[in-house]
Amino acid sequence: MKRRKTNKMNDVVFQKRLMRKIVFESLFQIDINDNTLDEILFTLEKLNEQVNLQKEYYEEAKKYVSEIYGKKSFYDSLINKYSQGWPVDRIGNVEKTAMRICIYELLNKKDIPVKVILNEAVELTKTYSSQKSASFVNGIVNKIARSQTLLT
């Protein structure tokens, strides 16, 4: 019986990681092409056709994209505040996108442990950029988490 629970837990972790990946890939284009929300959601749909998320995770992915898109300026102001000497417009798109997803989760996903959220941001950055970039992202998102009294 314990094995079944572990498999279900692994499936949830896998689906959430896959969801974050396609959310990341969809949102990445915000600063490159200045795409509309509809265009980004279309990209999300096409990416999901390739990975076939379970319905609940695809719906959650659409919510992530819509809400992050709508609050991009707010998230960027937080990044700008805590990036010390690195204006948000000088930060790479990979790093900004990973941090925006992280901030969204810190503020809206109370069911996910803060350390998991921070780790996922770092892992996304490592996947799409470098260890150096991941360290940069880690420093900023940790400061943001502390500022929100989420990490003690």
Buried (B, 14 or more C-beta within 10 A) or exposed (E): EEEEEEEEEEEEEEBBEBBBBBBBBBBBBBBEEEBEEEBBBEBBBEBBEEEEBBEEBBEBBBEBBBBBBEBBEEBBEBBBEBBEEBEBEEBBBBBBBBBBBBBBBBBBBEEEEBEEBBBBBBBBBBEBBEEEBBEBBBEBBBBBBEEEEBBE
